[in-house]
Amino acid sequence: MSRYFHYLALTLVVGTGCAAPGRELAVADPADGSDMRGPSSTTASADELARERTELGRKYLEGDDVERAVELFRAAAADDHAPAQRNLGLMLLLGDVAALPDESALALLARAAEQGDAAAQRILGGVYLEGIGVPVDRPRAFELFLRAARHGLPEAQRCLGVMLREGVGVERDTDAAARWLHRAGEQDDALAQFALGWMYHAGQGVFPDQRSAADWFGRASQQGQAAATTQLGLMYLAGEGVEPDDERAARLLTFAAQQGFALAQHNLGVLYTQGRGVGRDYERAAEWFREAAEQDFADSQAKLGRMRELGLGVERDVRAAGVWYERSAQAGNVAAVAESERVARTLPRAELARGE
């Protein structure tokens, strides 16, 4: 396979989504018919009242009435209602609302986590993983993700799997990583499905199985996961785990490229230069190389430099070619160093600086 059809490791392709706190708000819509007028029963227990306030707060938040939502979350949190503590803590953490003098996002999240709120455990795990307002503590993050994962939260299961896979905060264990990622993947966590596809492709924690890899990439791709869509497209080009199908590969790469994924954009540009799965079209190839090059994708920068130098699909401009070669070299493309130096020798530095 051409070196331009890149296979990148999980940590280089997509973020794991574990460090940044999400916006897990409240629970499912209440079944008791509570509405925007307020808690429905004056005789409800404190727990029931707190739950109604939390549900109502979520409704106000969906209606963009943050002030009223926070008021209700605070009232429910004061009654030690874990979802309200989590929601309020998350809003404080994200800066959606100013804290009162005696209010702490971390304290609220910690109290909710202590009560077994899986989403709070996941959020707090991300806080310690990233060091948001606290020192980085990866073993603590792992412990919190584990508690949430045992509750069945797929996002936590995926984070746990990634930490085990990479040996972050815990001894590396690819077998355990695969098990946790399977649990998350079966719950349709797209990033977990992509990670599993990669593990089957590379034989990490599982036996190498390209059919299974393609299956997991396909499941993630159906949810719009651009890295998985790209990887699946590359497998169709190579006939790995699937029957070779250049046209289907081109469609998959186009879908991911339109999402702004640089790896897909680059490989789609290659297909257009080769006329593989699509009609040969140097102009469109140059367009896709530029899209990826603007994201500092080094090989695309070198490709665009060559097309500029030869006038393929674009106006011939040696100065511009030299600029792209230089950018590619600066981005780590060793082969582009020689090209950049070659063009620099043919042009005065002032002319090279006027390139695009």
C-alpha positions as CSV (number, residue, x, y, z in Angstrom):
1,M,0.0,0.0,0.0
2,S,1.3,3.5,-0.8
3,R,2.8,5.3,2.1
4,Y,0.3,8.1,1.5
5,F,-2.5,5.8,2.8
6,H,-1.7,6.3,6.5
7,Y,-2.7,4.2,9.4
8,L,-2.4,6.2,12.6
9,A,-2.6,5.1,16.1
10,L,-5.7,5.8,18.2
11,T,-4.1,8.5,20.3
12,L,-2.8,10.3,17.1
13,V,-6.2,10.2,15.3
14,V,-8.9,11.1,17.8
15,G,-9.2,12.5,21.3
16,T,-10.4,9.9,23.7
17,G,-13.0,12.4,25.2
18,C,-12.0,11.4,28.7
19,A,-10.2,14.5,30.0
20,A,-12.7,17.2,29.1
21,P,-15.9,17.1,31.2
22,G,-19.1,16.6,29.2
23,R,-22.5,18.0,29.8
24,E,-24.3,15.0,31.4
25,L,-27.4,16.7,32.7
26,A,-30.0,15.2,35.0
27,V,-31.9,12.0,34.2
28,A,-34.6,10.9,31.8
29,D,-37.8,12.9,31.5
30,P,-39.9,12.3,34.5
31,A,-42.8,9.9,34.3
32,D,-44.9,11.8,36.9
33,G,-46.0,14.5,34.5
34,S,-44.3,17.4,36.4
35,D,-44.3,20.5,34.3
36,M,-42.9,24.0,34.2
37,R,-45.2,25.2,37.0
38,G,-43.2,23.7,39.8
39,P,-43.0,20.5,42.0
40,S,-46.3,18.7,41.6
41,S,-46.8,17.5,45.2
42,T,-46.6,19.4,48.4
43,T,-46.7,16.2,50.4
44,A,-43.8,14.5,48.6
45,S,-40.8,13.2,50.5
46,A,-37.6,15.2,50.5
47,D,-36.1,12.8,48.1
48,E,-39.1,13.0,45.7
49,L,-39.1,16.8,46.0
50,A,-35.4,17.0,45.2
51,R,-35.9,14.7,42.2
52,E,-38.7,16.8,40.9
53,R,-36.6,20.0,41.3
54,T,-33.8,18.4,39.4
55,E,-36.0,17.3,36.6
56,L,-37.6,20.7,36.5
57,G,-34.3,22.4,36.5
58,R,-33.2,20.4,33.5
59,K,-36.4,21.5,31.7
60,Y,-35.6,25.2,32.4
61,L,-32.1,24.6,31.3
62,E,-33.3,23.2,28.0
63,G,-35.4,26.3,27.7
64,D,-32.3,28.5,28.2
65,D,-33.5,29.8,31.6
66,V,-30.2,29.2,33.4
67,E,-31.1,31.3,36.4
68,R,-34.2,29.3,37.3
69,A,-32.4,26.0,36.5
70,V,-29.6,26.9,38.9
71,E,-32.0,27.9,41.6
72,L,-33.7,24.5,41.4
73,F,-30.5,22.6,41.2
74,R,-29.2,24.4,44.3
75,A,-32.4,23.6,46.2
76,A,-32.2,19.9,45.3
77,A,-28.4,19.8,45.9
78,A,-29.0,21.2,49.4
79,D,-31.2,18.1,50.0
80,D,-28.1,15.9,49.1
81,H,-29.6,14.9,45.7
82,A,-26.7,13.5,43.7
83,P,-27.9,14.4,40.2
84,A,-28.6,18.0,41.2
85,Q,-25.1,18.1,42.8
86,R,-23.6,16.8,39.7
87,N,-25.5,19.2,37.4
88,L,-24.7,22.2,39.5
89,G,-21.1,21.1,39.9
90,L,-20.7,20.7,36.2
91,M,-22.2,24.1,35.4
92,L,-19.8,25.7,37.9
93,L,-16.9,23.7,36.4
94,L,-17.7,24.8,32.9
95,G,-18.2,28.4,33.9
96,D,-21.9,28.5,33.0
97,V,-22.7,30.1,36.3
98,A,-20.8,32.0,39.1
99,A,-20.3,30.1,42.3
100,L,-21.6,31.4,45.6
101,P,-19.0,32.1,48.3
102,D,-19.5,28.7,50.0
103,E,-19.9,26.7,46.7
104,S,-17.3,24.5,45.1
105,A,-17.7,22.6,41.8
106,L,-15.3,19.9,42.9
107,A,-17.0,19.4,46.3
108,L,-20.4,19.1,44.7
109,L,-19.1,16.6,42.1
110,A,-17.2,14.6,44.8
111,R,-20.3,14.4,47.0
112,A,-22.4,13.1,44.0
113,A,-19.7,10.6,43.2
114,E,-19.6,9.4,46.7
115,Q,-23.3,8.7,46.5
116,G,-22.7,6.5,43.4
117,D,-23.7,8.9,40.6
118,A,-21.9,7.4,37.7
119,A,-21.9,10.5,35.5
120,A,-20.3,12.5,38.4
121,Q,-17.7,9.8,38.8
122,R,-16.9,10.1,35.1
123,I,-16.7,13.9,35.2
124,L,-14.5,13.9,38.3
125,G,-12.3,11.3,36.6
126,G,-11.8,13.7,33.8
127,V,-11.0,16.5,36.2
128,Y,-8.2,14.4,37.8
129,L,-6.9,13.1,34.5
130,E,-6.5,16.6,33.1
131,G,-5.8,18.4,36.4
132,I,-8.7,20.9,36.2
133,G,-8.4,22.9,39.4
134,V,-6.6,20.0,41.1
135,P,-3.2,18.4,40.7
136,V,-3.1,15.7,38.0
137,D,-3.8,12.4,39.6
138,R,-4.1,9.6,37.0
139,P,-4.5,6.7,39.4
140,R,-7.4,8.6,41.1
141,A,-8.9,9.3,37.6
142,F,-8.6,5.6,36.8
143,E,-10.3,4.7,40.1
144,L,-13.2,7.1,39.4
145,F,-13.6,5.8,35.8
146,L,-13.6,2.2,37.1
147,R,-16.4,3.0,39.6
148,A,-18.5,4.6,36.8
149,A,-17.7,1.8,34.4
150,R,-19.0,-0.7,36.9
151,H,-22.3,1.2,36.8
152,G,-22.4,0.5,33.1
153,L,-21.6,4.0,31.9
154,P,-20.2,3.5,28.4
155,E,-18.2,6.7,28.3
156,A,-16.4,5.6,31.5
157,Q,-15.9,2.1,30.2
158,R,-14.2,3.6,27.1
159,C,-12.0,5.9,29.2
160,L,-11.0,2.9,31.4
161,G,-10.2,0.9,28.3
162,V,-8.0,3.6,26.8
163,M,-6.1,4.1,30.1
164,L,-5.5,0.4,30.3
165,R,-4.5,0.2,26.7
166,E,-2.0,3.1,27.1
167,G,-0.9,2.3,30.7
168,V,-2.0,5.7,31.9
169,G,-2.5,5.7,35.7
170,V,-2.4,2.0,35.8
171,E,-0.2,-0.9,34.6
172,R,-0.8,-1.5,30.9
173,D,-3.2,-4.4,30.2
174,T,-4.4,-4.7,26.7
175,D,-6.5,-7.7,27.4
176,A,-8.5,-5.8,30.1
177,A,-8.6,-2.8,27.8
178,A,-10.3,-4.9,25.1
179,R,-12.9,-6.2,27.5
180,W,-13.9,-2.7,28.7
181,L,-13.9,-1.3,25.2
182,H,-16.1,-4.2,24.1
183,R,-18.6,-3.3,26.8
184,A,-18.7,0.3,25.7
185,G,-18.7,-0.6,22.1
186,E,-21.7,-2.8,22.5
187,Q,-23.5,0.2,24.0
188,D,-22.8,2.1,20.8
189,D,-20.0,4.3,22.1
190,A,-18.5,5.4,18.8
191,L,-15.0,6.2,20.1
192,A,-14.9,2.8,21.8
193,Q,-15.9,1.1,18.6
194,F,-13.1,2.9,16.8
195,A,-10.6,1.9,19.4
196,L,-11.7,-1.7,19.2
197,G,-11.4,-1.6,15.4
198,W,-7.8,-0.5,15.9
199,M,-7.0,-3.2,18.5
200,Y,-8.3,-5.9,16.2
201,H,-6.4,-4.4,13.3
202,A,-3.2,-4.3,15.3
203,G,-3.8,-7.4,17.4
204,Q,-3.6,-5.6,20.8
205,G,-5.4,-7.5,23.5
206,V,-7.1,-9.6,20.9
207,F,-6.0,-11.8,18.1
208,P,-5.5,-9.9,14.8
209,D,-8.7,-10.1,12.9
210,Q,-9.2,-7.7,10.0
211,R,-12.9,-8.7,9.5
212,S,-13.7,-7.8,13.1
213,A,-11.6,-4.6,12.7
214,A,-13.7,-3.6,9.7
215,D,-16.9,-4.5,11.5
216,W,-16.0,-2.2,14.5
217,F,-14.8,0.6,12.2
218,G,-18.1,0.2,10.3
219,R,-20.2,0.5,13.4
220,A,-18.4,3.6,14.5
221,S,-18.6,5.0,10.9
222,Q,-22.4,4.6,10.9
223,Q,-22.4,7.1,13.9
224,G,-20.4,9.6,11.9
225,Q,-17.1,8.9,13.5
226,A,-14.7,10.4,10.9
227,A,-11.5,8.5,11.9
228,A,-13.4,5.2,11.7
229,T,-14.9,6.1,8.4
230,T,-11.4,6.9,7.1
231,Q,-9.9,3.7,8.4
232,L,-12.8,1.7,6.8
233,G,-12.2,3.4,3.5
234,L,-8.5,2.5,3.7
235,M,-9.4,-1.1,4.4
236,Y,-11.6,-1.2,1.3
237,L,-8.7,0.2,-0.7
238,A,-6.3,-2.5,0.6
239,G,-8.9,-5.3,0.7
240,E,-8.2,-5.9,4.4
241,G,-11.1,-7.7,6.1
242,V,-13.4,-6.8,3.2
243,E,-13.5,-7.3,-0.5
244,P,-11.5,-4.6,-2.3
245,D,-13.8,-1.8,-3.5
246,D,-12.2,1.4,-4.7
247,E,-15.5,3.2,-5.3
248,R,-16.8,2.4,-1.9
249,A,-13.5,3.5,-0.4
250,A,-13.8,6.8,-2.3
251,R,-17.3,7.4,-1.0
252,L,-16.2,6.7,2.6
253,L,-13.2,9.0,2.3
254,T,-15.3,11.7,0.8
255,F,-17.8,11.5,3.7
256,A,-15.0,11.8,6.2
257,A,-13.2,14.5,4.2
258,Q,-16.3,16.6,4.2
259,Q,-16.3,16.4,8.0
260,G,-12.9,18.2,7.9
261,F,-10.8,15.1,8.7
262,A,-7.4,15.8,7.3
263,L,-6.3,12.2,6.9
264,A,-9.4,11.5,4.7
265,Q,-8.8,14.7,2.8
266,H,-5.3,13.7,2.0
267,N,-6.1,10.2,0.9
268,L,-9.0,11.4,-1.2
269,G,-6.6,13.8,-2.9
270,V,-4.4,10.8,-3.7
271,L,-7.3,8.9,-5.2
272,Y,-8.1,11.8,-7.5
273,T,-4.5,11.9,-8.7
274,Q,-4.6,8.2,-9.4
275,G,-8.1,8.0,-10.8
276,R,-8.8,5.2,-8.3
277,G,-12.5,4.9,-7.4
278,V,-13.1,8.3,-8.9
279,G,-12.3,9.9,-12.2
280,R,-8.8,11.3,-12.4
281,D,-9.1,15.0,-11.5
282,Y,-6.0,17.0,-10.6
283,E,-8.0,20.1,-9.8
284,R,-10.1,18.3,-7.2
285,A,-7.0,16.5,-5.9
286,A,-5.3,19.9,-5.3
287,E,-8.4,21.2,-3.5
288,W,-8.4,18.3,-1.1
289,F,-4.6,18.5,-0.6
290,R,-5.1,22.1,0.3
291,E,-7.8,21.4,2.8
292,A,-5.5,19.0,4.6
293,A,-2.4,21.1,4.1
294,E,-4.2,24.0,5.8
295,Q,-4.5,21.7,8.8
296,D,-0.7,21.2,8.8
297,F,-0.9,17.7,7.3
298,A,2.7,17.4,6.1
299,D,2.3,15.0,3.3
300,S,-0.5,17.1,1.8
301,Q,1.7,20.1,2.0
302,A,4.4,18.3,0.0
303,K,1.8,17.0,-2.5
304,L,0.4,20.5,-3.0
305,G,4.0,21.8,-3.4
306,R,4.6,19.3,-6.2
307,M,1.3,20.2,-7.9
308,R,2.2,23.9,-7.7
309,E,5.6,23.3,-9.1
310,L,4.3,21.2,-12.0
311,G,1.1,23.1,-12.6
312,L,-1.1,20.0,-12.0
313,G,-4.7,21.1,-11.3
314,V,-3.5,24.5,-10.2
315,E,-1.6,27.4,-11.8
316,R,2.1,26.7,-11.9
317,D,3.9,28.7,-9.3
318,V,7.4,27.7,-8.2
319,R,7.5,30.3,-5.4
320,A,4.2,28.9,-3.9
321,A,5.6,25.4,-4.3
322,G,8.6,26.3,-2.3
323,V,6.5,27.6,0.5
324,W,4.5,24.4,0.7
325,Y,7.7,22.3,0.6
326,E,9.1,24.4,3.4
327,R,5.9,24.1,5.5
328,S,5.9,20.3,5.0
329,A,9.5,20.1,6.1
330,Q,8.8,22.2,9.2
331,A,5.9,19.8,10.0
332,G,8.3,16.9,10.0
333,N,8.3,15.5,6.5
334,V,11.9,14.6,6.0
335,A,11.5,14.0,2.2
336,A,10.2,17.6,1.8
337,V,13.5,19.0,3.2
338,A,15.4,18.2,0.1
339,E,12.5,19.6,-2.1
340,S,12.4,22.8,-0.1
341,E,16.2,23.2,-0.4
342,R,16.1,22.5,-4.1
343,V,13.5,25.1,-4.8
344,A,15.2,27.6,-2.5
345,R,18.4,27.3,-4.5
346,T,16.6,28.3,-7.7
347,L,14.8,31.3,-6.3
348,P,16.0,34.4,-4.4
349,R,14.8,34.3,-0.8
350,A,12.7,37.4,-1.3
351,E,10.8,35.7,-4.1
352,L,10.2,32.6,-2.0
353,A,8.8,34.7,0.7
354,R,6.2,36.1,-1.7
355,G,4.7,32.6,-2.2
356,E,1.3,31.7,-0.9
